[in-house]
Structures are given as C-alpha cells and as structure tokens.
C-alpha cells in the first residue's frame, strides 16, 4: 500500500509517507465496520503518526465496485 499526501489548496508535489504491504497493517473488525490502522510519517517532518481509516460494509463495497478493471 502506498499513501501519498500533498497540498489541498494549492498546486504542489506529493510526498509518499507510507510504503508497506497490506499484511503489515492492523485490520480491525467491529460489527459491519472495518478499520485499518497504520503508522506513517507526517508530511512536514519525520515524526510517526498513527492513522485510522474506518469503513462501513457498504462503503467498502462501493470502493470495490468503483475500482478500475
């Protein structure tokens, strides 16, 4: 999985803050929700931050249905 961040309000270059395989991520399930938890750098410094991404089952299915073939 590659995670890139960049400026939202102006043109600028993206910075890769995470490059790791999916099996290295922590995956949690709670009811119909799935949460991905991972640590990555910040955009402006080398500090590590814990990121959490939570998806409902319907949101995850919508992502899978709209992926490029």
C-alpha distances in whole Angstrom, upper triangle without the diagonal:
4,7,10,13,17,20,21,25,25,24,22,19,15,14,11,11,7,6,5,5,6,10,10,9,13,13,17,19,22,25,23,20,17,15,12,12,11,12,12,14,16,17,20,21,19,19,17,16,15,14,14,13,16,17,20,20,22,19,16,19,19,15,15,19,18,15,16,18
4,6,10,13,17,18,22,22,21,18,15,12,10,7,8,6,5,7,8,10,13,12,12,15,16,20,22,25,27,25,22,19,17,14,14,12,12,10,12,14,14,17,18,17,18,16,15,15,13,15,14,17,18,22,22,23,20,18,21,20,17,17,20,19,16,17,19
4,7,10,14,15,19,19,18,16,14,10,8,6,6,5,7,9,11,12,15,14,12,15,16,19,22,24,26,25,21,18,16,13,13,11,11,9,10,11,11,15,15,15,16,14,13,13,11,13,12,16,17,21,22,23,19,18,21,20,16,18,21,19,17,18,21
4,7,11,12,16,16,14,12,10,6,5,4,6,7,9,12,15,15,19,17,16,19,20,23,25,27,29,27,24,21,19,16,16,14,13,10,10,10,9,13,14,14,16,15,14,15,13,15,15,18,19,23,24,25,21,20,23,22,18,20,22,20,18,19,22
4,7,9,12,13,12,10,9,5,5,7,7,10,12,15,18,18,22,20,18,21,22,24,26,28,30,28,25,22,20,17,17,15,14,11,10,9,7,10,13,14,15,14,14,15,13,15,15,18,20,23,25,25,22,21,24,23,19,22,24,22,20,21,24
4,6,9,9,8,7,6,4,6,9,10,13,16,19,21,22,25,24,22,24,25,27,29,31,33,31,28,26,23,21,20,19,18,14,13,11,8,10,13,15,17,17,16,18,16,18,18,21,23,26,28,28,24,24,27,25,22,24,26,23,22,23,26
4,6,6,7,6,8,8,10,13,14,17,19,23,25,25,29,27,25,27,28,30,31,33,35,33,29,28,25,23,23,21,20,17,15,13,9,11,15,17,18,19,18,20,18,20,20,23,24,27,30,29,25,26,28,26,24,27,28,25,24,25,29
4,6,8,9,11,10,13,15,16,18,21,24,26,26,29,28,26,27,28,29,30,31,33,31,28,26,24,23,23,22,21,19,18,15,12,14,18,20,21,21,19,21,18,20,19,21,22,25,28,27,23,24,27,24,22,25,26,23,23,24,28
4,7,9,12,13,15,18,19,22,25,28,30,30,33,32,30,31,31,33,34,35,36,34,31,30,28,27,27,26,25,22,21,18,15,16,20,23,23,24,22,24,22,23,22,25,26,28,31,30,26,27,30,27,25,28,29,26,26,27,31
4,6,10,12,14,18,19,22,25,28,30,31,34,33,31,33,33,35,36,37,39,37,34,32,30,28,28,27,26,23,21,18,15,16,20,23,24,25,24,26,24,25,25,27,28,31,33,32,29,30,32,29,27,30,31,27,27,27,31
4,7,10,13,16,18,21,23,27,29,30,33,32,30,33,33,35,37,38,40,37,34,33,31,29,29,27,26,23,21,19,15,16,20,22,24,25,24,26,24,26,25,28,29,32,34,33,29,30,32,29,26,29,30,26,26,26,29
4,7,10,13,15,18,20,24,27,28,31,29,28,31,32,34,36,37,39,37,34,32,30,27,27,25,24,20,18,16,12,13,17,19,21,22,22,24,23,25,24,28,29,32,34,33,29,30,32,29,27,29,30,27,26,26,29
4,7,10,13,16,17,21,24,25,28,27,26,28,30,32,34,36,38,36,33,31,28,26,25,23,22,18,16,15,11,12,15,17,20,20,21,23,21,24,23,27,28,31,33,32,29,28,31,29,26,28,29,26,24,24,27
4,7,9,12,14,17,20,21,24,23,22,25,26,28,31,33,35,33,29,27,25,22,22,19,18,15,13,12,9,11,14,15,17,18,18,20,18,20,20,23,24,28,30,29,26,25,28,26,23,25,26,24,22,22,25
4,6,9,11,15,18,19,22,21,20,23,24,27,29,32,34,32,29,26,24,20,20,17,15,12,10,9,7,9,11,12,14,15,15,17,16,19,19,23,24,28,30,30,26,25,28,27,23,25,28,25,23,23,26
4,6,7,11,14,16,19,17,16,19,21,24,27,29,32,30,27,24,21,18,17,14,13,9,9,10,8,11,12,12,14,13,14,15,14,17,17,21,22,26,28,28,25,23,26,25,22,23,26,24,21,22,24
4,7,10,13,15,17,15,14,17,19,22,25,27,30,29,25,22,19,16,14,11,9,6,5,7,7,10,10,9,11,10,10,12,11,14,15,19,21,25,27,28,24,23,26,25,22,24,27,25,23,24,26
4,6,10,11,14,11,11,14,16,19,22,25,28,26,23,20,17,13,12,9,8,5,7,10,11,14,13,12,12,10,11,11,11,13,14,18,20,23,25,26,23,21,24,24,20,22,25,23,21,22,24
4,7,10,12,10,11,14,16,20,23,26,29,27,24,21,18,15,14,11,10,9,10,13,14,17,16,14,15,13,14,14,14,16,16,19,21,24,25,27,24,21,24,24,21,21,24,23,20,21,23
4,7,8,7,8,12,14,18,21,24,27,25,23,19,17,13,12,10,10,10,12,15,17,20,19,16,17,14,15,14,14,15,16,19,20,23,24,26,23,20,23,24,20,20,24,23,20,21,23
4,5,6,7,11,13,16,19,22,25,24,21,17,16,13,13,11,13,13,16,19,20,23,23,20,20,17,18,16,15,16,16,18,19,22,22,24,22,19,21,22,19,18,22,22,19,20,21
4,5,5,9,9,13,15,19,21,20,18,14,13,10,11,10,12,13,17,19,21,24,24,22,21,18,17,15,14,14,13,15,16,19,19,21,19,16,18,20,16,16,20,20,17,19,20
4,5,8,9,12,15,19,21,20,18,15,14,11,11,11,13,15,19,22,24,27,26,23,23,19,19,17,16,16,15,17,18,20,20,23,21,18,20,22,19,18,22,23,20,22,23
4,7,9,13,16,19,22,22,19,16,14,10,10,8,10,12,16,19,21,24,22,20,19,16,16,14,14,14,15,17,18,21,22,24,22,19,22,24,21,21,24,25,22,24,25
4,6,10,13,16,19,19,16,12,10,7,6,5,9,11,15,17,20,23,22,19,18,15,14,11,11,10,11,13,15,18,19,21,19,17,20,21,18,19,22,23,21,23,24
4,7,10,13,16,17,14,10,8,6,5,6,10,13,17,19,22,24,23,21,19,16,14,11,11,10,11,12,14,16,17,20,19,16,20,22,19,20,23,24,22,25,27
4,7,10,13,13,11,7,6,5,6,9,13,15,19,21,23,27,26,24,22,19,17,13,12,10,10,10,11,13,14,17,16,13,16,19,17,17,21,22,20,23,25
4,7,10,11,8,6,5,7,8,11,15,18,21,23,25,28,28,26,24,20,18,14,13,10,10,9,11,12,13,16,16,14,17,19,18,18,22,23,22,26,27
4,6,7,6,5,6,9,11,15,18,21,25,26,28,31,31,30,27,24,21,17,16,12,12,9,10,10,10,14,14,12,15,18,17,17,20,22,22,26,27
4,6,5,6,8,11,13,17,20,23,27,27,30,33,33,31,29,26,23,19,17,14,13,10,10,9,10,14,14,14,16,19,19,19,22,24,24,28,29
4,6,8,11,14,17,20,24,26,30,31,33,36,36,35,32,29,26,22,20,17,15,12,11,9,9,12,14,13,15,18,19,19,21,23,24,28,29
4,7,10,14,16,20,24,26,29,30,32,35,35,34,32,29,26,22,20,16,14,11,9,6,5,9,10,10,11,14,15,16,17,20,21,24,26
4,7,10,13,17,20,22,25,26,28,31,31,31,29,25,22,19,16,12,10,7,6,4,6,9,9,9,11,13,14,15,17,19,20,23,25
4,7,10,13,17,19,23,24,25,29,29,28,26,23,20,16,14,10,8,6,5,6,7,11,10,8,11,14,13,14,17,18,18,22,23
4,6,10,13,16,19,20,22,25,25,24,22,19,16,12,10,7,5,4,6,9,11,13,12,10,14,16,14,16,19,20,19,23,25
4,7,10,13,16,17,20,23,23,21,20,16,14,10,8,6,5,6,9,12,13,16,14,12,15,17,14,16,19,19,18,21,23
4,7,10,14,15,18,21,20,19,16,13,10,7,6,5,7,9,12,15,17,19,17,15,19,20,18,19,23,23,22,24,27
4,7,10,12,15,18,17,15,14,10,8,6,5,7,9,12,15,18,20,22,19,18,21,22,19,21,24,24,22,25,27
4,7,10,13,15,14,12,10,6,5,4,6,9,12,15,18,21,23,25,23,21,25,25,22,24,27,27,25,27,29
4,7,9,12,11,9,8,5,6,7,7,11,13,17,19,23,25,27,24,22,26,26,23,24,27,26,24,26,28
4,7,8,7,5,6,5,6,9,10,14,16,19,22,26,28,30,26,25,29,28,25,27,30,28,27,28,31
4,6,6,6,6,6,7,10,10,14,16,19,22,26,29,30,26,26,29,28,25,28,30,29,27,28,31
4,6,8,9,10,10,13,13,16,17,21,24,27,30,30,27,26,30,28,25,28,30,28,26,28,31
4,7,9,11,12,15,16,19,21,24,27,31,33,34,30,30,33,32,29,31,34,32,30,31,34
4,6,9,10,14,15,19,21,25,28,32,34,35,32,31,34,34,31,33,36,34,32,33,36
4,6,9,13,15,19,21,25,28,31,34,35,31,31,34,34,30,32,35,34,32,33,35
4,7,10,13,16,19,23,26,29,32,34,30,30,33,33,30,32,35,34,32,33,36
4,7,10,13,16,20,23,26,29,31,27,26,30,30,27,29,32,31,29,31,34
4,6,10,13,16,20,23,26,28,24,24,27,28,25,27,30,29,28,30,32
4,7,10,13,17,20,23,25,22,21,25,25,23,25,28,27,26,28,31
4,7,10,13,17,20,21,18,18,21,22,19,21,24,24,23,25,28
4,6,10,13,16,18,15,15,19,19,17,19,22,22,21,24,27
4,7,10,13,15,12,11,15,15,13,16,19,18,18,21,24
4,7,10,12,9,9,13,14,13,15,18,18,18,22,24
4,6,8,6,6,9,10,10,12,14,15,16,19,22
4,5,5,6,9,10,11,12,14,16,17,21,23
4,6,5,6,9,10,11,12,14,16,19,21
4,5,5,6,9,10,10,12,14,18,20
4,5,5,6,9,10,11,13,16,19
4,5,5,6,9,10,11,15,17
4,5,5,6,9,10,14,15
4,5,5,6,9,12,14
4,5,5,6,10,12
4,6,5,9,10
4,6,9,10
4,7,9
4,6
4
